[in-house]
Amino acid sequence: MRQQLASDNYAGLCPEALNALVQANRGHAPSYGQDHWTAEACDQFRALFETPCEVFFVFNGTAANALALASLCHSYHSVVCHRYAHIETDECGAPEFFSHGAKLLLADGEAGKLDPARVEEIITRRGDIHYPKPRIVSLTQSTELGTVYRLSELRAIQQVVQRHGLSLHLDGARFANAVAALNVPPRALTVDCGVDVLCFGGSKNGLALGEAVLFFNLAAAEEFAYRCKQAGQLASKMRFLAAQWLGLLKEGAWLRYAAHANECASLLERELCALPEVELLFPRQANAVFVGLPEQVIVALRQRGWLFYTFIGLGGVRLMCAWDTEESTVRAFVADVKAAM
Ligand SMILES: Cc1ncc(COP(=O)(O)O)c(C=O)c1O
């Protein structure tokens, strides 16, 4: 299939992760995370975040989010998240299922970002026994609409979270793209903003599959391994999940690739916005570009073989660049938009 702009999940495995897999494929190794690749990958994360976090490797983002949330709350609690949060719209109720019933309370906010005032309003709306007790605020960074929380915005959320004694969960399926966009150390966007648990996305950053769950709140990590096992998320051949991370983290490939994806999205945004009938729906701050296009252009693009989603967030065409996006793909897409117009 030609290279697409439909999703960063369409991309293959980056060479660093692939080489690491090949290296890890030598001989025998202890199973269930007792191997040295897993230990090294955990240490790499601790070095990257400059903190002694607890690290777990799971197969996908839904499991990472759902299990992380479950570890921070009881069944009678609630989780405040954005109306367009992946945990609300695209996880088939997994957070509610794995927490045995914790309710998601939906907040609004511009361009996919939680508004701290709205979050506080939801947290303080009810204090009686009949309402699920707010326990967690969940953010996505970068957001489902391709925007990025700036440090000041994260701190404003942190203040609300701390004022009410809640926990902070970060869905970082595209955390790397946010770090690349903001150009600050990962620690500044997480530990220093009071994040308890980060689900760090690997699949969209160049792995074949796999996400890392990082507990900065060490107490919350207690018995998390049992949750993973019970949920079918404990890989017996863990070395193959962990080794990929080693390849991605070791020489900064994770950040280079995320920056590359963001740059491709920036080029796409510039080229599309120069066309009269294209409407940019949200500020392009990471690797996603959301545009409004005339219906006949959408049909013509699909006829020319382009794949893309039109149901995410408020609708519109979502275009997503990945670690391997080529400039020629961006230019070919733009040329087809022009032709269709
Ligand atoms: C914001 C966000 N969170 C989490 C995920 C992870 O989902 P999956 O369970 O498909 O790996 C995705 C994938 O699209 C996502 O966009």
The ligand as a MOL file (V3000), in Angstrom:
LIG
                    3D

  0  0  0     0  0            999 V3000
M  V30 BEGIN CTAB
M  V30 COUNTS 16 16 0 0 0
M  V30 BEGIN ATOM
M  V30 1 C -5.0380 9.3800 22.4710 0
M  V30 2 C -4.8630 7.8980 22.3470 0
M  V30 3 N -4.7200 7.1730 23.4560 0
M  V30 4 C -4.5140 5.8470 23.3990 0
M  V30 5 C -4.4440 5.1920 22.1940 0
M  V30 6 C -4.1260 3.7100 22.1970 0
M  V30 7 O -5.0310 2.8960 21.6380 0
M  V30 8 P -4.7870 1.3490 21.3160 0
M  V30 9 O -5.4630 0.5910 22.3990 0
M  V30 10 O -5.4210 1.1750 20.0000 0
M  V30 11 O -3.3150 1.0790 21.3230 0
M  V30 12 C -4.6300 5.8950 21.0050 0
M  V30 13 C -4.6200 5.2070 19.6950 0
M  V30 14 O -5.1940 5.6140 18.7430 0
M  V30 15 C -4.8380 7.2980 21.0800 0
M  V30 16 O -4.9970 8.0250 19.9760 0
M  V30 END ATOM
M  V30 BEGIN BOND
M  V30 1 1 1 2
M  V30 2 1 2 3
M  V30 3 2 2 15
M  V30 4 2 3 4
M  V30 5 1 4 5
M  V30 6 1 5 6
M  V30 7 2 5 12
M  V30 8 1 6 7
M  V30 9 1 7 8
M  V30 10 2 8 9
M  V30 11 1 8 10
M  V30 12 1 8 11
M  V30 13 1 12 13
M  V30 14 1 12 15
M  V30 15 2 13 14
M  V30 16 1 15 16
M  V30 END BOND
M  V30 END CTAB
M  END
